[in-house]
Amino acid sequence: MVAVTNAEGGETVLVAGHADLAGTPLRPDHLLQIGSISKSFAVICALQLEAEGALSLDDPLTTHLPWFRVGGGHGTITLRHLMMHRSGLPMGTDPGPSSLALVAELAAAETEWEPGERFWYSNIGYDALGFALEAVAGVPFPELVSRRVLEPLGMRSSVAHIAAADRSRLADPHDGLHPDRPWHPAFGLVTAPFAPSEGASGSIASTARDMAGYVRHLLASGPTGFDRMTDGVPDDEGQPYGLGLRISQRRGHTVVGHSGGMVGYVAQMLCDMEGGVGAIALSNGPSGASSVADYALDLARAEVEGAALPDPPADEASDLGEGAGRYGPLTIDSTGIHAFGRDGRLHKLAPDLYATDHPGLCHSPIRYGRNAAGGIDHLVTGDAWHPGEGYAGPDEFPHPAEWAAYPGLYRSHNPWMPAVRITLCRGELALEQSSFGRMPLEQHPAGGFAMRTPEGRLPERLRFSTVVDGRAQRVETGGCVLYRAARS
């Protein structure tokens, strides 16, 4: 479902699709989970409490949660650091429902940099913020959000706590058929597990109409301290992130908003501040909300400006970039990927990264490898790599012998992280996971492995254990334990 609205109250809601695999039509009153868009609701509550003198955004987290601890030996984490994802805390794997225990267990984690120094998205950091707000306000976080945001804005259909009591009002969640593979549309969908949540990282379920009212509130700069919410600092990809909101520039206009992802739901909210128009898209599936919201916003802006309506966007998922060519036994052309007498279609996940439905290559993403000059000269598929026709790089990539114990598929019953695949290719260990793609690993001085980005090591840690017949049978990350699959 999607809604477009303007600052004057004009509103159009479009509902299409199904609420379940049985084909029940999606209705305007169905609830869908908005995921991390919920974070701005938590920020609004915090700014209201600050205006009332109950807290300061620069309060240490320990002022309100005196028992909070985290390893690493770095400085004090403030509420502002949590809101801007600059605390240095790990992202979090949600091994269980929202709980103080998950925040308390951060005592076993380690930060890698001083608070404020780097951006790293942290859901567990926002959950900690929610518990701090509970302590200040003296009421449970969902009640705080209801009293201070949902009720004043007339969002009467929305709930601030994803709970079994409201499950009958929710459209069913849907995810890809294969949680241990990169998602490709050809694999189809299944009903996803129901995952309760009352944490500040993502606990709101709403309708397009209710969320249109929230968009208008932002377009009017209505929240207390809204100018501070939109005063952003560049994240790790250079896009400014403020207090619970992302800030971008689109054709000369400032657009604020946020995306959301839950188990079986995605969402996107966009507010064109100069244009006075906004869009919200909610989906009970694994993809699609961002492109729908982008196009809806472009249509709304064209309408306001009296311009010709834009054509629907091209399908970027089929864009093969510069990668067409032959890579050893693999060939990529405009129709997809071809190898071992079989064909497969490619679906773009990110720059240089694709999923495929090729039966022999579908278990890992297809990744273009580039040389020092930036040209594509090889292809990586899981543990294997294939040189391009002009490849002039090395052929051997040494690695510690003990690393051979780690590659393979590991599974869990955690719906947020049902499977990870560890690969060893070109001398590099990496973690592959359906929701965030591929992340290189490096050995950590304190033991285990850390994920890393080009900016450096991350607080996410992996520890392998229970080695049987030379292969690790268990990996733990962020409290989530996964076990080697007998078959991949």
Phi, psi and omega per residue, in radians:
M1 nan 2.593 -3.081
V2 -2.469 2.547 3.056
A3 -2.343 2.471 2.958
V4 -2.077 2.539 -3.069
T5 -2.623 2.909 3.061
N6 -2.289 2.990 -3.045
A7 -1.140 -0.370 -3.120
E8 -1.492 -0.079 3.100
G9 1.853 -0.083 3.054
G10 -1.100 2.541 -3.005
E11 -2.730 2.388 3.011
T12 -2.297 2.271 3.138
V13 -2.076 2.283 3.086
L14 -2.114 2.219 3.120
V15 -2.123 2.185 3.134
A16 -2.558 2.694 3.093
G17 1.872 -2.864 -3.032
H18 -2.162 2.615 3.115
A19 -1.543 -0.267 -3.122
D20 -2.764 3.033 -3.113
L21 -1.256 -0.269 3.080
A22 -1.314 -0.176 3.108
G23 1.647 0.227 3.077
T24 -1.035 2.180 -3.117
P25 -1.062 2.434 3.028
L26 -1.210 2.353 -3.110
R27 -1.968 2.754 3.105
P28 -1.040 -0.459 -3.105
D29 -1.607 0.004 3.029
H30 -1.134 2.417 3.038
L31 -1.527 2.436 2.994
L32 -2.246 2.552 -3.093
Q33 -1.374 2.367 -3.062
I34 -1.710 -0.052 3.043
G35 1.047 -2.309 -2.997
S36 -1.276 -0.112 2.959
I37 -1.041 -0.431 3.093
S38 -1.015 -0.449 -3.063
K39 -1.044 -0.637 -3.136
S40 -1.200 -0.472 3.067
F41 -1.143 -0.708 3.095
A42 -1.104 -0.714 3.134
V43 -1.105 -0.742 3.120
I44 -1.015 -0.759 3.094
C45 -1.059 -0.761 -3.126
A46 -1.112 -0.734 -3.137
L47 -1.178 -0.617 3.056
Q48 -1.120 -0.776 3.131
L49 -1.116 -0.627 3.095
E50 -1.149 -0.754 3.132
A51 -1.065 -0.479 3.118
E52 -1.516 -0.018 3.111
G53 1.451 0.193 -3.084
A54 -1.454 -0.357 3.136
L55 -2.800 3.017 2.985
S56 -2.235 2.509 3.093
L57 -1.086 -0.356 3.125
D58 -1.610 0.142 3.014
D59 -1.113 2.390 2.936
P60 -1.054 2.533 3.086
L61 -0.975 -0.603 -3.107
T62 -1.203 -0.254 3.039
T63 -1.080 -0.612 -3.060
H64 -1.872 -0.408 3.027
L65 -2.189 1.384 -3.002
P66 -1.038 -0.382 -3.100
W67 -1.477 -0.100 -3.047
F68 -1.159 2.353 3.073
R69 -2.485 2.599 2.963
V70 -2.573 2.524 -3.137
G71 -1.404 3.141 3.101
G72 1.954 -0.363 3.061
G73 1.307 0.381 -3.137
H74 -1.737 -3.084 -2.941
G75 -1.337 -2.947 -3.031
T76 -1.313 2.305 3.073
I77 -1.603 2.212 3.132
T78 -1.818 2.958 3.079
L79 -1.072 -0.637 3.117
R80 -1.099 -0.737 3.096
H81 -0.997 -0.736 -3.141
L82 -1.106 -0.763 -3.085
M83 -1.166 -0.514 -3.089
M84 -1.746 0.136 -3.111
H85 0.999 0.724 3.118
R86 -2.162 0.464 3.131
S87 -1.425 -0.402 -3.023
G88 1.472 0.044 3.104
L89 -1.297 2.717 3.086
P90 -1.154 2.888 3.134
M91 -1.119 -0.726 -3.075
G92 1.697 2.503 -3.106
T93 -2.000 0.036 3.137
D94 0.873 1.009 3.119
P95 -1.183 -0.203 3.084
G96 -2.695 3.051 3.111
P97 -1.055 2.841 -3.132
S98 -0.826 2.250 -3.055
S99 -2.786 2.510 2.987
L100 -1.002 -0.534 -3.121
A101 -1.036 -0.694 -3.125
L102 -1.137 -0.617 3.074
V103 -1.247 -0.744 3.125
A104 -1.099 -0.571 -3.128
E105 -1.247 -0.121 3.027
L106 -1.122 -0.226 3.054
A107 -1.022 -0.413 3.126
A108 -1.593 -0.084 3.120
A109 -1.590 2.964 3.117
E110 -2.371 2.269 3.010
T111 -1.381 2.803 -3.077
E112 -2.018 -0.101 3.141
W113 -2.701 2.931 -3.134
E114 -1.203 2.471 3.077
P115 -0.944 2.379 -3.120
G116 1.603 -0.257 -3.021
E117 -1.354 -0.669 -3.079
R118 -2.397 2.744 3.017
F119 -1.598 2.280 2.931
W120 -2.643 2.078 -3.022
Y121 -1.077 2.233 -3.060
S122 -2.356 1.856 3.037
N123 -1.215 -0.692 -3.135
I124 -1.146 -0.509 3.059
G125 -1.113 -0.724 3.088
Y126 -1.197 -0.617 3.065
D127 -1.094 -0.682 3.068
A128 -1.084 -0.715 3.073
L129 -1.014 -0.780 -3.139
G130 -1.040 -0.724 3.112
F131 -1.188 -0.586 3.058
A132 -1.129 -0.724 3.114
L133 -1.143 -0.651 3.031
E134 -0.994 -0.795 -3.104
A135 -1.109 -0.655 -3.138
V136 -1.246 -0.815 -3.020
A137 -1.439 -0.385 -3.140
G138 1.335 0.284 3.081
V139 -2.355 2.715 3.093
P140 -1.024 2.569 -3.074
F141 -0.948 -0.819 3.131
P142 -1.016 -0.649 3.110
E143 -1.173 -0.643 3.103
L144 -1.061 -0.814 3.137
V145 -1.123 -0.735 3.134
S146 -1.072 -0.826 -3.090
R147 -1.175 -0.693 -2.957
R148 -1.686 -0.328 -3.098
V149 -2.226 -1.020 -3.027
L150 -1.080 -0.884 -3.085
E151 -1.171 -0.834 3.125
P152 -1.055 -0.522 -3.131
L153 -1.570 0.027 3.126
G154 1.235 0.475 3.134
M155 -1.495 1.206 -2.947
R156 -1.296 -0.389 3.127
S157 -1.467 -0.298 -3.003
S158 -1.437 2.706 3.055
V159 -2.249 2.575 -3.093
A160 -1.754 0.166 -3.100
H161 -2.502 1.999 3.114
I162 -1.395 1.795 -2.999
A163 -2.341 2.799 -3.120
A164 -1.046 -0.498 -3.106
A165 -1.084 -0.460 -3.129
D166 -1.835 0.166 -3.039
R167 -1.083 -0.594 -3.118
S168 -1.163 -0.351 3.127
R169 -1.541 -0.248 -3.092
L170 -1.467 2.416 2.866
A171 -1.167 2.471 -3.108
D172 -1.039 2.494 3.027
P173 -1.398 2.654 3.132
H174 -2.421 2.440 3.089
D175 -2.333 3.036 3.126
G176 -1.119 2.650 -3.116
L177 -1.050 -0.602 -3.041
H178 -1.982 1.707 -3.138
P179 -1.206 -0.230 -3.122
D180 -1.718 0.227 3.115
R181 -2.291 2.694 2.975
P182 -1.042 2.421 -3.043
W183 -1.239 2.280 3.049
H184 -2.258 2.389 -3.088
P185 -0.974 -0.504 -3.096
A186 -1.163 -0.337 -3.087
F187 -1.348 -0.321 3.138
G188 1.402 -3.108 -3.034
L189 -2.134 2.730 2.979
V190 -2.316 2.809 3.046
T191 -1.172 2.228 -3.107
A192 -1.482 2.776 3.091
P193 -1.111 2.630 3.042
F194 -1.423 2.202 -3.077
A195 -2.117 1.776 3.113
P196 -1.086 2.673 3.079
S197 -2.764 2.389 2.967
E198 -2.320 0.281 -3.139
G199 -1.486 2.746 -3.096
A200 -1.194 -0.258 3.134
S201 -1.224 -0.420 -3.141
G202 3.002 1.677 -3.043
S203 -2.417 0.144 -3.032
I204 -1.810 2.377 2.957
A205 -2.047 2.404 -2.988
S206 -2.618 -3.101 3.056
T207 -2.041 2.871 3.105
A208 -1.091 -0.657 -3.125
R209 -1.160 -0.799 3.092
D210 -1.060 -0.748 -3.101
M211 -1.208 -0.485 3.035
A212 -1.080 -0.645 3.061
G213 -1.112 -0.652 3.094
Y214 -1.177 -0.705 3.096
V215 -1.036 -0.755 3.126
R216 -1.089 -0.638 3.102
H217 -1.055 -0.714 3.112
L218 -1.259 -0.705 3.119
L219 -1.051 -0.536 3.128
A220 -1.514 0.111 -3.062
S221 0.912 0.676 -3.023
G222 -1.254 -0.644 -3.069
P223 -1.098 2.501 3.005
T224 -0.954 2.237 3.120
G225 1.281 0.440 -3.080
F226 -1.055 -0.588 3.120
D227 -1.082 -0.531 3.102
R228 -1.364 -0.557 3.083
M229 -1.075 -0.560 -3.053
T230 -1.812 0.226 3.060
D231 -1.630 1.564 -2.945
G232 -1.670 2.813 3.018
V233 -2.105 2.391 -3.072
P234 -0.981 2.390 3.067
D235 -1.461 -2.903 -3.071
D236 -1.220 -0.190 3.073
E237 -1.931 0.156 3.069
G238 1.550 0.008 3.128
Q239 -1.604 2.246 -3.103
P240 -1.074 2.402 3.042
Y241 -2.201 2.196 -3.121
G242 -1.707 -2.264 3.090
L243 -1.754 1.610 3.121
G244 1.305 0.145 3.134
L245 -2.396 2.505 2.983
R246 -1.632 2.585 -3.126
I247 -2.170 2.245 3.133
S248 -2.408 2.969 3.084
Q249 -2.020 2.240 3.106
R250 -2.260 1.927 3.100
R251 0.848 0.838 3.041
G252 1.479 -0.004 3.126
H253 -1.946 2.581 3.026
T254 -1.457 2.217 3.115
V255 -2.090 2.184 3.079
V256 -1.986 2.619 -3.134
G257 3.016 -2.787 3.139
H258 -2.962 2.656 3.001
S259 -1.720 2.977 3.101
G260 -2.580 2.512 3.078
G261 -2.520 2.184 3.055
M262 -2.170 -3.135 3.099
V263 -1.199 1.812 3.114
G264 1.539 0.151 3.127
Y265 -2.440 2.574 2.959
V266 -2.384 2.743 -3.101
A267 -2.664 2.731 3.053
Q268 -2.575 2.324 3.096
M269 -2.150 2.302 -3.141
L270 -2.381 2.333 -3.139
C271 -2.252 1.962 3.090
D272 -1.481 1.837 -2.972
M273 -1.236 -0.711 3.109
E274 -1.310 -0.626 -3.123
G275 -1.333 -0.332 3.140
G276 1.217 0.424 3.130
V277 -2.265 2.726 3.134
G278 -2.623 2.894 -3.132
A279 -2.487 2.588 3.045
I280 -2.361 2.291 3.083
A281 -2.179 2.299 -3.141
L282 -2.198 2.348 -3.109
S283 -2.391 2.472 3.045
N284 -1.745 0.862 3.105
G285 -2.594 -3.083 -2.997
P286 -1.501 -0.099 -3.092
S287 -2.805 3.028 2.997
G288 1.895 -0.429 -3.041
A289 -1.137 -0.684 -3.067
S290 -1.133 -0.818 -3.112
S291 -1.170 -0.631 3.114
V292 -1.159 -0.789 3.139
A293 -1.141 -0.686 3.102
D294 -1.018 -0.845 -3.097
Y295 -1.205 -0.675 3.108
A296 -1.071 -0.715 3.119
L297 -1.149 -0.718 3.114
D298 -1.086 -0.705 3.103
L299 -1.111 -0.768 -3.120
A300 -1.124 -0.710 -3.141
R301 -1.177 -0.710 3.108
A302 -1.070 -0.699 3.119
E303 -1.072 -0.781 -3.131
V304 -1.127 -0.691 -3.066
E305 -1.498 -0.087 -3.105
G306 1.220 0.443 -3.115
A307 -1.641 2.892 3.075
A308 -1.089 2.464 -3.141
L309 -1.213 2.361 -3.112
P310 -1.245 2.657 3.032
D311 -1.218 2.690 3.047
P312 -1.001 2.565 -3.105
P313 -1.150 2.643 3.046
A314 -1.187 2.734 3.135
D315 -1.379 1.659 -3.122
E316 -1.135 -0.388 -3.096
A317 -1.111 -0.351 -3.135
S318 -1.734 0.077 -3.127
D319 -1.344 2.016 -3.106
L320 -1.543 -0.008 3.108
G321 1.078 -2.403 -3.095
E322 -1.676 0.225 -2.888
G323 -1.536 -0.037 -3.122
A324 -1.057 2.386 -3.140
G325 2.680 -3.005 -3.107
R326 -1.913 2.342 3.130
Y327 -2.273 1.596 -3.069
G328 0.995 -2.150 -3.120
P329 -1.412 -0.011 -3.072
L330 -1.855 2.452 3.049
T331 -2.232 2.326 3.058
I332 -2.011 2.229 3.036
D333 -2.442 -2.967 -3.033
S334 -1.126 -0.281 -3.141
T335 -1.656 -0.178 3.122
G336 2.405 -2.530 -3.093
I337 -2.086 2.449 -3.032
H338 -2.313 2.250 -3.126
A339 -2.900 2.575 3.021
F340 0.984 0.594 3.113
G341 1.312 0.173 -3.136
R342 -2.202 2.793 -3.136
D343 -2.112 2.691 3.080
G344 -2.591 2.649 3.057
R345 -1.596 2.662 3.135
L346 -1.886 2.509 3.130
H347 -2.298 2.038 -3.048
K348 -1.219 2.225 3.090
L349 -1.751 -0.636 -3.091
A350 -2.884 2.965 3.080
P351 -0.912 2.225 3.111
D352 1.199 0.207 -3.067
L353 -2.312 2.256 -3.049
Y354 -2.390 2.655 2.901
A355 -1.777 2.725 3.098
T356 -2.431 2.688 3.016
D357 -1.732 0.206 3.059
H358 -1.063 2.174 -3.026
P359 -1.065 -0.433 3.142
G360 -1.668 -0.107 -3.041
L361 -2.247 0.088 -2.960
C362 -1.389 -0.147 -3.022
H363 -1.405 -0.301 3.134
S364 -2.347 2.734 3.053
P365 -1.168 2.650 3.017
I366 -1.609 2.136 -3.040
R367 -2.162 2.243 3.008
Y368 -1.289 2.337 3.027
G369 -1.820 2.455 -3.069
R370 -2.042 2.630 3.079
N371 -1.526 -3.113 -3.075
A372 -1.089 -0.439 3.140
A373 -1.493 -0.054 3.111
G374 1.647 -0.008 3.140
G375 -1.501 2.586 3.090
I376 -1.291 2.137 -3.137
D377 -2.324 0.023 3.045
H378 -2.768 2.953 -3.108
L379 -2.236 2.403 3.131
V380 -2.023 2.273 3.089
T381 -2.323 1.635 -3.120
G382 1.158 -2.120 -3.131
D383 -1.481 -0.094 -3.061
A384 -1.890 2.672 3.009
W385 -2.385 2.682 -3.023
H386 -2.367 2.094 -3.122
P387 -1.246 2.528 3.025
G388 -1.350 3.037 -3.051
E389 -1.134 -0.474 3.138
G390 -1.803 0.308 -3.051
Y391 -1.105 2.284 3.141
A392 -2.269 0.306 -3.107
G393 -1.595 -2.997 -3.123
P394 -1.206 2.785 3.119
D395 -1.902 -0.282 -3.105
E396 -2.112 2.457 -3.079
F397 -2.407 1.655 -3.087
P398 -1.188 2.701 3.077
H399 -2.660 2.737 3.112
P400 -0.990 2.420 -3.069
A401 -1.044 -0.592 -3.082
E402 -1.183 -0.311 3.130
W403 -1.139 -0.383 -3.118
A404 -1.086 -0.281 -3.135
A405 -1.362 -0.233 -2.914
Y406 -1.719 -0.599 -3.061
P407 -1.046 2.549 3.110
G408 2.560 3.137 3.128
L409 -1.709 2.304 3.117
Y410 -2.156 2.430 -3.078
R411 -2.202 2.757 3.056
S412 -2.502 3.054 3.017
H413 -1.717 0.211 3.099
N414 -1.410 2.019 -3.094
P415 -1.123 -0.359 3.097
W416 -1.376 -0.455 3.131
M417 -2.508 1.233 -3.069
P418 -1.258 -0.359 -3.114
A419 -2.809 2.559 2.935
V420 -2.358 2.626 3.058
R421 -2.070 2.228 3.070
I422 -1.733 2.213 -3.135
T423 -2.055 2.704 3.068
L424 -2.304 1.863 -3.047
C425 -2.533 2.341 3.133
R426 0.935 0.706 3.085
G427 1.306 0.196 -3.072
E428 -2.177 2.246 2.970
L429 -1.437 2.508 3.105
A430 -2.572 2.698 3.044
L431 -1.844 2.284 3.052
E432 -2.014 2.289 -3.122
Q433 -2.519 2.449 -2.934
S434 -1.058 -0.541 -3.036
S435 -1.489 -0.455 -3.132
F436 -2.276 0.251 3.006
G437 1.383 -2.321 -3.005
R438 -2.001 2.366 3.128
M439 -2.323 2.064 3.098
P440 -1.093 2.665 3.132
L441 -2.064 2.584 3.001
E442 -2.385 2.600 3.129
Q443 -1.140 2.397 -3.115
H444 -1.702 2.418 -3.131
P445 -0.989 -0.499 -3.116
A446 -1.555 0.052 3.138
G447 1.947 2.662 -3.109
G448 1.278 -2.775 -3.110
F449 -2.256 2.630 3.052
A450 -2.029 2.492 2.942
M451 -1.231 2.683 3.116
R452 -2.512 2.715 3.016
T453 -2.121 3.060 3.084
P454 -0.990 -0.399 3.141
E455 -1.404 -0.204 3.115
G456 2.314 -3.007 -3.075
R457 -1.200 2.556 -3.130
L458 -1.885 2.856 3.116
P459 -1.302 -0.119 3.121
E460 -1.280 2.180 -3.104
R461 -2.095 2.575 3.039
L462 -2.168 2.410 3.083
R463 -2.275 2.104 3.107
F464 -1.604 2.578 -3.138
S465 -2.757 -3.097 3.117
T466 0.923 1.163 3.134
V467 -1.432 2.141 3.117
V468 -2.246 2.207 -3.119
D469 0.918 0.700 3.046
G470 1.385 0.146 -3.141
R471 -2.265 2.293 3.063
A472 -1.109 2.378 -3.121
Q473 -1.827 -0.093 -2.996
R474 -2.559 2.430 3.007
V475 -2.376 2.415 3.135
E476 -2.110 2.351 3.051
T477 -2.532 2.157 3.079
G478 1.005 0.564 3.140
G479 1.545 -0.155 3.103
C480 -1.640 2.157 3.133
V481 -1.812 2.238 3.114
L482 -2.131 2.598 -3.050
Y483 -2.103 2.486 -3.114
R484 -0.984 2.327 3.111
A485 -1.410 2.408 3.113
A486 -1.140 -0.534 3.109
R487 -2.347 2.481 -3.130
S488 -1.867 nan nan
